[in-house]
Amino acid sequence: MRFLFSAMLLCTLSLQCTFCGEETSASPPPYLKPVPPDALMAEPYDWELSRRAVPSVTDLVLIYGGGHHRTPYEWDRERLSDYVTYTDPDGRTQWLFDGFLLLEIMDPDGNGGSGVKFADGYTYDGRPLRSADRAAWQRLIDYCFGDDTGIGALEDAVAEAAAHLGVPAVKRRVVVAIPEPIRYRDVDSKVTRYWGSVDGEALDFSDANDRLKACKWFIDTVRAEFDRRKYAHVELGGFYWLAEKDSDTSGILGAIACYLDGLNESFNWIPYFGASGARQWKSYGFHCAYLQPNYFFSESVPESRLDEACRMAEEADMHLELEFDDNALESRGKASRLRDYMSAFRRNGVWADKRLAYYQGGQSLRTLKYSAAAADRELYHAFCSFVVSRPIRTSRCGPDDMRGDPGRVRDVAPAVDLHRKGPEDVF
């Protein structure tokens, strides 16, 4: 009880300026009115209570899955193994990523074929998508917790690697994206009672408290699955806020952050370059924020963007995301842009000292690895060497413990609109 009270008090004090500031301005609409940061009472499991700090990772790879438009649809052990370890040209095998962010933005075949979105603003082939309801959120959870796919497959892949490399000091950490509780069911309607019920009460997303209840239900359902399955090689490392604009959900972020803090779970976010409020990300109570440079995708963005993003991240105490997709293939013409990220991150000190998130399209790391072109395989090895040789992986924690800064960290940020526009988001 003392732990819970202290955690809630810390959250309330750290966020009170945000809430006080909003009270001095014009009264916000009901769906934006800030919910008190201590609105939820945290009840940690024993494994959460035993943690000495909120979990963190040094190298977090984005794993998109759950939408039926993705091919292949399932993440099995074979696919995930390529993200768990890396074997260099000399035959030496090492651990690769220590964090795995499971997220999905849409399922075009959901809702009986009409499609659903898990964050506002997404369409599919120009077709509007309906906001995901509780059943769609549950299907996403079920997808993540398959016995032979998703987290179960990751458990098997890490177990297989541990049999050869030895058990790492810290389990591989899974971060799960929280869908956005979108206010309206459809873009052209005012229906706000569509999501479903919690504890027999139908939720109305015009009410910030009801949106908060939906998020708590999702968080607690994921935590309960982890508690039930008792994985030996992976653990829940926290949650990620999927929405990429803060204009419609800012009122509930502080309460979610405090709730997760009381559970000893991290709260993460990856704003795109130029996102509203990115520099003030701490005011929402996130634990970790990664800035997207958004350099890879458009030839019109100059290489200087990377240095600018590094400076911004340093000024705002943020970390960074490295980005590429299948266009990094030599035949697609953007291999040099991936190399530009690695060069810029090295010369700006990011490679050595910052945590990194890695956007790699659907499974573009594997695309490079198994390409028939020697130049693609060379780029694959250059990238993996970039990851496994980062000083942060050993300087803070010892050679096998890749937790990053072991202290309780507060670093992530608000959102804005769509960060990666075009087909790369629809693998």
C-alpha positions as CSV (number, residue, x, y, z in Angstrom):
1,M,0.0,0.0,0.0
2,R,2.9,2.4,0.8
3,F,4.3,1.7,-2.7
4,L,0.9,2.5,-4.3
5,F,0.5,5.7,-2.4
6,S,4.0,6.9,-3.1
7,A,3.7,6.1,-6.8
8,M,0.4,8.0,-7.1
9,L,1.7,10.9,-5.1
10,L,4.8,11.1,-7.4
11,C,2.6,11.1,-10.5
12,T,0.2,13.7,-9.1
13,L,3.1,16.1,-8.2
14,S,4.9,15.5,-11.5
15,L,1.8,16.2,-13.6
16,Q,0.0,18.9,-11.5
17,C,1.5,21.7,-13.6
18,T,-0.1,20.3,-16.7
19,F,-3.5,20.1,-15.1
20,C,-3.3,23.5,-13.3
21,G,-2.2,25.1,-16.6
22,E,-5.3,23.8,-18.4
23,E,-7.6,25.1,-15.7
24,T,-6.5,28.7,-16.3
25,S,-7.6,28.6,-19.9
26,A,-11.1,28.3,-21.4
27,S,-13.0,25.2,-20.2
28,P,-12.2,22.3,-22.6
29,P,-15.0,20.2,-24.1
30,P,-16.0,17.1,-21.9
31,Y,-14.0,14.6,-24.0
32,L,-10.8,16.7,-23.6
33,K,-11.3,17.7,-19.9
34,P,-8.3,16.3,-18.0
35,V,-9.0,13.3,-15.8
36,P,-7.3,13.5,-12.4
37,P,-3.9,11.7,-12.5
38,D,-4.9,9.5,-9.6
39,A,-8.2,8.4,-11.2
40,L,-7.2,4.7,-11.3
41,M,-6.0,2.6,-8.4
42,A,-3.1,0.4,-9.4
43,E,-3.0,-3.2,-8.2
44,P,0.3,-4.7,-9.3
45,Y,1.0,-8.3,-9.6
46,D,3.9,-9.7,-7.5
47,W,6.2,-9.7,-10.5
48,E,5.5,-6.1,-11.1
49,L,6.1,-5.2,-7.4
50,S,9.4,-7.0,-7.5
51,R,10.9,-4.7,-10.1
52,R,13.4,-2.1,-8.8
53,A,12.5,0.3,-11.7
54,V,10.2,0.7,-14.6
55,P,11.5,-1.6,-17.4
56,S,13.4,-0.1,-20.2
57,V,15.2,-1.4,-23.3
58,T,18.1,-0.2,-25.5
59,D,16.9,-1.5,-28.9
60,L,13.2,-1.7,-29.5
61,V,12.0,-3.2,-32.9
62,L,8.5,-2.4,-34.2
63,I,6.6,-5.6,-35.0
64,Y,3.3,-4.8,-36.9
65,G,0.7,-7.5,-36.8
66,G,-3.0,-8.3,-36.4
67,G,-4.4,-6.8,-39.6
68,H,-5.4,-9.3,-42.2
69,H,-3.8,-7.1,-44.9
70,R,-0.4,-8.2,-43.8
71,T,1.5,-11.0,-45.6
72,P,2.4,-13.3,-44.0
73,Y,-0.3,-12.7,-41.4
74,E,1.3,-14.5,-38.4
75,W,4.6,-14.0,-36.6
76,D,5.8,-17.5,-36.0
77,R,9.1,-18.6,-34.3
78,E,11.0,-18.7,-37.6
79,R,10.2,-15.1,-38.5
80,L,10.9,-13.8,-35.0
81,S,14.1,-15.7,-34.6
82,D,15.7,-13.2,-37.1
83,Y,15.0,-10.4,-34.6
84,V,16.2,-12.3,-31.5
85,T,19.7,-13.1,-32.7
86,Y,22.2,-12.1,-35.4
87,T,25.0,-14.2,-36.9
88,D,27.8,-12.3,-38.4
89,P,29.8,-13.3,-41.5
90,D,32.4,-15.0,-39.2
91,G,29.7,-17.2,-37.7
92,R,29.5,-15.5,-34.3
93,T,25.9,-15.4,-33.0
94,Q,24.7,-12.6,-30.7
95,W,21.6,-11.3,-29.2
96,L,20.0,-8.6,-31.4
97,F,16.9,-6.7,-30.2
98,D,16.1,-6.7,-26.5
99,G,12.7,-5.0,-26.9
100,F,9.7,-5.9,-29.2
101,L,6.9,-3.4,-29.8
102,L,3.7,-5.2,-30.9
103,L,1.4,-2.8,-32.7
104,E,-1.3,-2.5,-35.3
105,I,-2.9,0.5,-36.9
106,M,-5.8,-1.2,-38.8
107,D,-7.5,-4.3,-40.0
108,P,-9.2,-3.7,-43.3
109,D,-11.0,-7.0,-43.1
110,G,-12.3,-6.4,-39.5
111,N,-15.9,-5.6,-38.6
112,G,-17.3,-8.1,-41.1
113,G,-15.2,-6.8,-44.0
114,S,-15.8,-3.1,-43.7
115,G,-12.5,-2.6,-41.8
116,V,-11.5,-1.1,-38.5
117,K,-8.8,1.4,-37.4
118,F,-7.0,1.3,-34.0
119,A,-6.0,5.0,-34.2
120,D,-7.8,7.9,-35.7
121,G,-6.9,9.2,-39.2
122,Y,-6.2,5.9,-41.1
123,T,-7.9,4.8,-44.3
124,Y,-7.2,1.8,-46.5
125,D,-7.0,2.3,-50.3
126,G,-8.9,5.5,-49.8
127,R,-11.7,3.7,-47.9
128,P,-12.7,5.0,-44.5
129,L,-12.5,2.6,-41.6
130,R,-14.7,2.3,-38.6
131,S,-13.3,2.9,-35.1
132,A,-12.4,-0.4,-33.5
133,D,-14.7,-1.6,-30.7
134,R,-14.0,-3.8,-27.7
135,A,-14.4,-7.0,-29.8
136,A,-11.7,-5.7,-32.2
137,W,-9.4,-4.8,-29.3
138,Q,-9.9,-8.3,-27.9
139,R,-9.0,-9.9,-31.3
140,L,-5.8,-7.9,-31.2
141,I,-5.0,-9.2,-27.8
142,D,-5.8,-12.8,-28.9
143,Y,-3.5,-12.3,-31.9
144,C,-0.6,-11.3,-29.7
145,F,-1.0,-14.2,-27.3
146,G,-1.1,-17.1,-29.8
147,D,0.6,-20.3,-28.5
148,D,2.7,-20.8,-31.6
149,T,2.6,-17.2,-32.9
150,G,3.1,-13.7,-31.5
151,I,4.4,-13.7,-27.9
152,G,4.3,-17.4,-27.6
153,A,6.5,-17.7,-30.8
154,L,8.9,-15.1,-29.3
155,E,9.2,-17.1,-26.1
156,D,10.1,-20.2,-28.2
157,A,12.6,-18.2,-30.3
158,V,14.4,-16.8,-27.2
159,A,14.4,-20.2,-25.6
160,E,16.0,-21.8,-28.6
161,A,18.7,-19.1,-28.7
162,A,19.3,-19.3,-25.0
163,A,20.1,-23.0,-25.4
164,H,23.1,-22.0,-27.5
165,L,24.0,-18.5,-26.1
166,G,23.1,-19.1,-22.5
167,V,20.2,-17.4,-20.7
168,P,20.5,-13.6,-20.8
169,A,20.6,-11.7,-17.5
170,V,17.3,-10.0,-18.4
171,K,14.3,-11.4,-20.3
172,R,13.5,-10.0,-23.7
173,R,10.8,-7.3,-23.1
174,V,7.5,-7.0,-24.9
175,V,5.8,-3.6,-25.2
176,V,2.2,-3.7,-26.3
177,A,0.4,-0.8,-28.1
178,I,-2.8,0.5,-26.6
179,P,-5.4,1.3,-29.2
180,E,-6.8,4.8,-29.3
181,P,-10.3,5.1,-27.8
182,I,-11.5,7.1,-30.8
183,R,-14.3,9.5,-29.9
184,Y,-16.6,8.7,-32.9
185,R,-17.5,5.4,-34.5
186,D,-17.3,6.8,-38.0
187,V,-15.7,9.8,-39.6
188,D,-19.1,11.1,-40.8
189,S,-21.2,10.3,-37.7
190,K,-21.6,11.5,-34.1
191,V,-22.1,8.1,-32.6
192,T,-20.0,7.8,-29.4
193,R,-21.7,4.8,-27.8
194,Y,-20.2,2.0,-29.9
195,W,-17.3,0.5,-28.2
196,G,-19.0,-1.9,-25.8
197,S,-19.2,-2.4,-22.1
198,V,-16.9,-2.8,-19.0
199,D,-18.4,-4.4,-15.9
200,G,-21.8,-4.3,-17.5
201,E,-21.7,-0.6,-18.2
202,A,-21.9,0.6,-21.8
203,L,-19.2,3.2,-22.5
204,D,-19.7,6.5,-24.1
205,F,-16.5,7.9,-25.7
206,S,-17.8,11.5,-25.4
207,D,-16.8,11.0,-21.8
208,A,-13.1,11.0,-21.0
209,N,-13.6,8.8,-18.0
210,D,-15.2,6.1,-20.2
211,R,-12.3,6.3,-22.7
212,L,-10.0,5.8,-19.7
213,K,-12.0,2.8,-18.6
214,A,-11.5,1.2,-22.0
215,C,-7.8,1.7,-21.8
216,K,-7.6,0.3,-18.3
217,W,-9.5,-2.7,-19.5
218,F,-7.0,-3.3,-22.3
219,I,-4.0,-2.8,-20.0
220,D,-5.4,-5.2,-17.4
221,T,-6.4,-7.8,-19.9
222,V,-2.8,-7.9,-21.4
223,R,-1.3,-8.0,-17.9
224,A,-3.6,-10.8,-16.9
225,E,-2.5,-12.8,-19.9
226,F,1.2,-12.3,-19.0
227,D,0.5,-13.4,-15.4
228,R,-1.4,-16.5,-16.5
229,R,1.2,-17.7,-19.1
230,K,4.2,-17.1,-16.9
231,Y,6.8,-17.0,-19.7
232,A,10.3,-18.0,-18.9
233,H,12.2,-15.9,-21.4
234,V,10.0,-12.9,-22.2
235,E,8.3,-10.4,-19.9
236,L,5.9,-7.4,-20.2
237,G,8.0,-4.3,-20.6
238,G,5.2,-1.8,-20.7
239,F,2.8,-0.1,-23.1
240,Y,2.9,2.2,-26.1
241,W,0.4,4.9,-27.0
242,L,-0.7,4.3,-30.6
243,A,-2.4,7.6,-31.3
244,E,-0.2,10.0,-33.1
245,K,-2.0,13.3,-32.3
246,D,-2.7,14.6,-28.9
247,S,-5.7,16.8,-29.8
248,D,-8.4,14.2,-28.9
249,T,-6.9,12.2,-26.1
250,S,-4.7,14.5,-24.1
251,G,-7.1,14.6,-21.2
252,I,-6.6,10.9,-20.3
253,L,-2.8,10.5,-20.9
254,G,-1.8,11.7,-17.5
255,A,-4.1,9.3,-15.7
256,I,-2.9,6.4,-17.9
257,A,0.7,7.3,-17.2
258,C,0.1,7.4,-13.4
259,Y,-1.7,4.1,-13.6
260,L,1.2,2.4,-15.4
261,D,3.7,4.0,-13.1
262,G,1.9,2.5,-10.1
263,L,2.1,-0.9,-11.8
264,N,5.8,-0.5,-12.6
265,E,5.1,-0.6,-16.3
266,S,6.6,1.8,-18.8
267,F,4.6,4.1,-21.0
268,N,6.1,4.9,-24.4
269,W,5.5,7.0,-27.4
270,I,7.2,7.7,-30.8
271,P,6.1,11.1,-32.2
272,Y,6.9,12.0,-35.8
273,F,9.1,14.9,-36.8
274,G,7.3,18.1,-36.2
275,A,4.5,16.6,-34.0
276,S,2.6,19.0,-31.9
277,G,3.8,18.9,-28.3
278,A,6.8,16.6,-28.9
279,R,9.2,18.8,-27.1
280,Q,6.9,18.9,-24.1
281,W,6.4,15.1,-23.9
282,K,7.2,14.9,-20.3
283,S,4.1,16.9,-19.3
284,Y,2.0,13.9,-20.3
285,G,3.8,11.5,-18.0
286,F,5.3,9.2,-20.6
287,H,8.4,7.3,-19.5
288,C,10.2,7.1,-22.8
289,A,9.9,9.1,-26.1
290,Y,11.6,8.4,-29.4
291,L,11.6,11.1,-32.1
292,Q,11.1,10.0,-35.7
293,P,13.4,11.9,-38.1
294,N,11.2,10.8,-41.1
295,Y,14.1,11.1,-43.5
296,F,14.0,7.7,-45.2
297,F,10.7,7.9,-46.9
298,S,10.9,11.0,-49.1
299,E,13.7,12.1,-51.4
300,S,12.6,15.7,-50.9
301,V,13.8,15.5,-47.2
302,P,17.5,16.5,-47.1
303,E,20.1,14.6,-45.1
304,S,20.5,17.5,-42.8
305,R,17.1,16.4,-41.3
306,L,19.0,13.7,-39.5
307,D,21.3,16.1,-37.7
308,E,18.4,18.4,-37.0
309,A,16.5,15.5,-35.4
310,C,19.5,14.5,-33.3
311,R,19.7,18.1,-32.0
312,M,16.0,18.2,-31.2
313,A,16.1,14.9,-29.4
314,E,19.1,16.1,-27.3
315,E,17.4,19.4,-26.4
316,A,14.1,17.6,-25.5
317,D,15.8,14.7,-23.7
318,M,14.3,12.3,-26.2
319,H,15.6,9.1,-27.8
320,L,15.4,8.4,-31.6
321,E,13.9,6.1,-34.1
322,L,15.8,4.6,-37.1
323,E,13.6,4.0,-40.1
324,F,13.6,1.9,-43.3
325,D,11.5,-0.4,-45.3
326,D,11.8,-2.6,-48.4
327,N,12.9,0.4,-50.4
328,A,16.3,-0.1,-48.7
329,L,16.9,-2.9,-51.2
330,E,19.6,-1.9,-53.7
331,S,17.1,-2.3,-56.5
332,R,14.7,0.2,-54.9
333,G,17.3,2.9,-54.6
334,K,17.2,3.9,-51.0
335,A,19.9,1.8,-49.4
336,S,22.1,5.0,-49.0
337,R,19.3,6.6,-46.9
338,L,19.5,3.8,-44.4
339,R,23.3,4.2,-44.2
340,D,22.7,7.9,-43.7
341,Y,20.8,7.1,-40.4
342,M,23.7,5.0,-39.1
343,S,26.3,7.6,-40.0
344,A,24.3,10.5,-38.5
345,F,23.5,8.7,-35.3
346,R,27.2,7.8,-34.9
347,R,28.5,11.4,-35.5
348,N,25.9,12.9,-33.2
349,G,26.5,10.5,-30.3
350,V,23.1,8.8,-30.6
351,W,24.5,5.4,-31.5
352,A,26.6,5.3,-28.3
353,D,24.3,6.8,-25.7
354,K,20.6,6.9,-26.8
355,R,17.9,4.3,-26.8
356,L,16.7,3.5,-30.3
357,A,13.5,2.3,-31.8
358,Y,13.6,0.6,-35.2
359,Y,10.8,1.0,-37.8
360,Q,11.5,-1.7,-40.5
361,G,8.2,-1.8,-42.5
362,G,6.6,-5.2,-42.3
363,Q,9.7,-7.4,-42.1
364,S,12.3,-5.5,-44.1
365,L,15.1,-6.7,-41.9
366,R,14.4,-10.2,-43.2
367,T,14.0,-8.9,-46.7
368,L,17.6,-7.7,-46.6
369,K,18.9,-10.8,-44.9
370,Y,17.4,-13.2,-47.5
371,S,17.9,-11.1,-50.6
372,A,19.7,-12.7,-53.5
373,A,21.7,-9.5,-54.0
374,A,25.0,-9.4,-52.3
375,A,24.7,-5.6,-51.7
376,D,21.5,-6.2,-49.7
377,R,23.0,-8.8,-47.5
378,E,26.0,-6.6,-46.9
379,L,23.6,-3.8,-45.8
380,Y,21.9,-6.3,-43.5
381,H,25.2,-7.1,-41.8
382,A,26.1,-3.4,-41.6
383,F,22.8,-2.7,-39.9
384,C,23.0,-5.6,-37.4
385,S,26.6,-4.7,-36.6
386,F,25.4,-1.2,-35.9
387,V,22.9,-2.5,-33.4
388,V,24.9,-5.2,-31.5
389,S,28.0,-3.0,-31.1
390,R,26.3,0.0,-29.5
391,P,28.1,1.0,-26.3
392,I,24.9,1.6,-24.4
393,R,24.2,-2.1,-24.4
394,T,27.1,-2.7,-22.0
395,S,28.2,0.6,-20.5
396,R,25.1,0.9,-18.2
397,C,24.3,-2.6,-17.4
398,G,27.0,-5.1,-18.0
399,P,27.4,-7.3,-21.2
400,D,24.2,-9.4,-20.8
401,D,21.8,-6.9,-19.2
402,M,20.5,-4.6,-21.9
403,R,18.0,-2.7,-19.7
404,G,19.5,0.7,-20.4
405,D,19.4,3.3,-17.6
406,P,18.3,1.3,-14.5
407,G,16.7,4.2,-12.8
408,R,13.0,5.2,-13.0
409,V,12.9,7.1,-16.2
410,R,10.5,9.7,-17.5
411,D,10.8,10.2,-21.2
412,V,8.2,10.1,-24.2
413,A,5.8,12.7,-25.9
414,P,2.4,13.8,-27.2
415,A,1.3,13.0,-30.7
416,V,0.1,14.5,-34.0
417,D,-1.1,13.0,-37.2
418,L,0.2,10.3,-39.5
419,H,4.0,10.0,-39.4
420,R,4.7,7.6,-42.3
421,K,2.4,8.3,-45.2
422,G,2.1,5.9,-48.1
423,P,2.1,2.1,-48.5
424,E,4.9,1.5,-46.1
425,D,2.4,1.5,-43.2
426,V,0.2,-1.2,-44.8
427,F,2.4,-4.2,-45.0
